[in-house]
Amino acid sequence: MPTINQLVRQGRQTAVTKSKSPAL
């Protein structure tokens, strides 16, 4: 899943992890 990895590298790790973790 390169999309999630790219978003995390952009600096949205906190927002992405909390939004994608439960979704996955």
N, CA, C and O atoms as a CHARMM CRD file, in Angstrom:
* protein
*
   96
    1    1 MET  N      0.83900  -1.20900   0.00000 PROA 1      0.00000
    2    1 MET  CA     0.00000   0.00000   0.00000 PROA 1      0.00000
    3    1 MET  C      0.87700   1.26400   0.00000 PROA 1      0.00000
    4    1 MET  O      1.07200   1.87700   1.04900 PROA 1      0.00000
    5    2 PRO  N      1.38900   1.64200  -1.13100 PROA 2      0.00000
    6    2 PRO  CA     2.28000   2.80800  -1.23800 PROA 2      0.00000
    7    2 PRO  C      1.55700   4.11300  -0.94100 PROA 2      0.00000
    8    2 PRO  O      2.17800   5.08600  -0.51200 PROA 2      0.00000
    9    3 THR  N      0.25800   4.13900  -1.16500 PROA 3      0.00000
   10    3 THR  CA    -0.51300   5.37900  -0.94600 PROA 3      0.00000
   11    3 THR  C     -0.42400   5.79900   0.51800 PROA 3      0.00000
   12    3 THR  O     -0.15600   6.96300   0.81500 PROA 3      0.00000
   13    4 ILE  N     -0.64900   4.85800   1.43200 PROA 4      0.00000
   14    4 ILE  CA    -0.61100   5.17400   2.87100 PROA 4      0.00000
   15    4 ILE  C      0.80700   5.57400   3.26300 PROA 4      0.00000
   16    4 ILE  O      1.00900   6.53500   4.00600 PROA 4      0.00000
   17    5 ASN  N      1.78900   4.82500   2.75400 PROA 5      0.00000
   18    5 ASN  CA     3.18300   5.13700   3.09900 PROA 5      0.00000
   19    5 ASN  C      3.53600   6.55100   2.65700 PROA 5      0.00000
   20    5 ASN  O      4.19500   7.28200   3.39600 PROA 5      0.00000
   21    6 GLN  N      3.10700   6.94200   1.46700 PROA 6      0.00000
   22    6 GLN  CA     3.41800   8.28500   0.95900 PROA 6      0.00000
   23    6 GLN  C      2.77400   9.34500   1.84600 PROA 6      0.00000
   24    6 GLN  O      3.40200  10.35800   2.15500 PROA 6      0.00000
   25    7 LEU  N      1.53500   9.12100   2.25500 PROA 7      0.00000
   26    7 LEU  CA     0.84800  10.10600   3.10400 PROA 7      0.00000
   27    7 LEU  C      1.57500  10.23900   4.43800 PROA 7      0.00000
   28    7 LEU  O      1.70800  11.34300   4.96700 PROA 7      0.00000
   29    8 VAL  N      2.04000   9.12700   4.97700 PROA 8      0.00000
   30    8 VAL  CA     2.73900   9.17000   6.27000 PROA 8      0.00000
   31    8 VAL  C      4.02900   9.96300   6.13300 PROA 8      0.00000
   32    8 VAL  O      4.40400  10.70900   7.03800 PROA 8      0.00000
   33    9 ARG  N      4.70900   9.80200   5.00000 PROA 9      0.00000
   34    9 ARG  CA     5.98500  10.51600   4.80300 PROA 9      0.00000
   35    9 ARG  C      5.73500  12.01000   4.63700 PROA 9      0.00000
   36    9 ARG  O      6.62700  12.80800   4.92400 PROA 9      0.00000
   37   10 GLN  N      4.57100  12.40400   4.19200 PROA 10     0.00000
   38   10 GLN  CA     4.29700  13.82700   3.98200 PROA 10     0.00000
   39   10 GLN  C      4.17500  14.55800   5.31600 PROA 10     0.00000
   40   10 GLN  O      4.27300  15.78400   5.35500 PROA 10     0.00000
   41   11 GLY  N      3.96500  13.83000   6.39900 PROA 11     0.00000
   42   11 GLY  CA     3.88500  14.47500   7.71200 PROA 11     0.00000
   43   11 GLY  C      2.50500  14.32200   8.31900 PROA 11     0.00000
   44   11 GLY  O      2.21400  14.90800   9.36200 PROA 11     0.00000
   45   12 ARG  N      1.65300  13.53700   7.67300 PROA 12     0.00000
   46   12 ARG  CA     0.30100  13.32800   8.22500 PROA 12     0.00000
   47   12 ARG  C      0.22800  11.98100   8.94100 PROA 12     0.00000
   48   12 ARG  O     -0.82100  11.33700   8.96300 PROA 12     0.00000
   49   13 GLN  N      1.33700  11.56600   9.51800 PROA 13     0.00000
   50   13 GLN  CA     1.38400  10.25600  10.17000 PROA 13     0.00000
   51   13 GLN  C      0.29300  10.13600  11.22900 PROA 13     0.00000
   52   13 GLN  O     -0.38500   9.11100  11.30300 PROA 13     0.00000
   53   14 THR  N      0.11600  11.16000  12.04200 PROA 14     0.00000
   54   14 THR  CA    -0.87500  11.10600  13.12100 PROA 14     0.00000
   55   14 THR  C     -2.28000  10.95200  12.54200 PROA 14     0.00000
   56   14 THR  O     -3.05600  10.11800  13.01100 PROA 14     0.00000
   57   15 ALA  N     -2.60800  11.74300  11.53800 PROA 15     0.00000
   58   15 ALA  CA    -3.95400  11.70800  10.96500 PROA 15     0.00000
   59   15 ALA  C     -4.16500  10.41900  10.17700 PROA 15     0.00000
   60   15 ALA  O     -5.22900   9.80400  10.24900 PROA 15     0.00000
   61   16 VAL  N     -3.14700  10.01700   9.42900 PROA 16     0.00000
   62   16 VAL  CA    -3.28200   8.82400   8.58800 PROA 16     0.00000
   63   16 VAL  C     -3.38200   7.56600   9.44200 PROA 16     0.00000
   64   16 VAL  O     -4.23800   6.71400   9.20600 PROA 16     0.00000
   65   17 THR  N     -2.51100   7.45400  10.42700 PROA 17     0.00000
   66   17 THR  CA    -2.50500   6.24800  11.25900 PROA 17     0.00000
   67   17 THR  C     -3.84900   6.06600  11.95900 PROA 17     0.00000
   68   17 THR  O     -4.36400   4.94900  12.02100 PROA 17     0.00000
   69   18 LYS  N     -4.41900   7.14000  12.48400 PROA 18     0.00000
   70   18 LYS  CA    -5.68900   7.02500  13.20800 PROA 18     0.00000
   71   18 LYS  C     -6.85200   6.79300  12.24500 PROA 18     0.00000
   72   18 LYS  O     -7.88100   6.24400  12.63900 PROA 18     0.00000
   73   19 SER  N     -6.69800   7.20800  10.98500 PROA 19     0.00000
   74   19 SER  CA    -7.79100   7.06100  10.02600 PROA 19     0.00000
   75   19 SER  C     -7.67800   5.73700   9.27300 PROA 19     0.00000
   76   19 SER  O     -8.69000   5.11300   8.95400 PROA 19     0.00000
   77   20 LYS  N     -6.44400   5.30700   8.98700 PROA 20     0.00000
   78   20 LYS  CA    -6.24900   4.10200   8.18400 PROA 20     0.00000
   79   20 LYS  C     -6.10200   2.85600   9.05900 PROA 20     0.00000
   80   20 LYS  O     -6.47600   1.76200   8.63600 PROA 20     0.00000
   81   21 SER  N     -5.56700   3.00500  10.26600 PROA 21     0.00000
   82   21 SER  CA    -5.35000   1.83600  11.11900 PROA 21     0.00000
   83   21 SER  C     -6.65100   1.06600  11.35400 PROA 21     0.00000
   84   21 SER  O     -6.69700  -0.13000  11.06800 PROA 21     0.00000
   85   22 PRO  N     -7.71100   1.70400  11.86400 PROA 22     0.00000
   86   22 PRO  CA    -8.96900   1.00400  12.11100 PROA 22     0.00000
   87   22 PRO  C     -9.63300   0.58100  10.81100 PROA 22     0.00000
   88   22 PRO  O    -10.34300  -0.42400  10.77700 PROA 22     0.00000
   89   23 ALA  N     -9.41200   1.33900   9.73600 PROA 23     0.00000
   90   23 ALA  CA   -10.03600   1.03300   8.44700 PROA 23     0.00000
   91   23 ALA  C     -9.44500  -0.25300   7.88300 PROA 23     0.00000
   92   23 ALA  O    -10.14800  -1.06800   7.28600 PROA 23     0.00000
   93   24 LEU  N     -8.11900  -0.42100   8.08700 PROA 24     0.00000
   94   24 LEU  CA    -7.48300  -1.61400   7.54700 PROA 24     0.00000
   95   24 LEU  C     -7.85300  -2.81500   8.40800 PROA 24     0.00000
   96   24 LEU  O     -7.42000  -3.93200   8.12800 PROA 24     0.00000
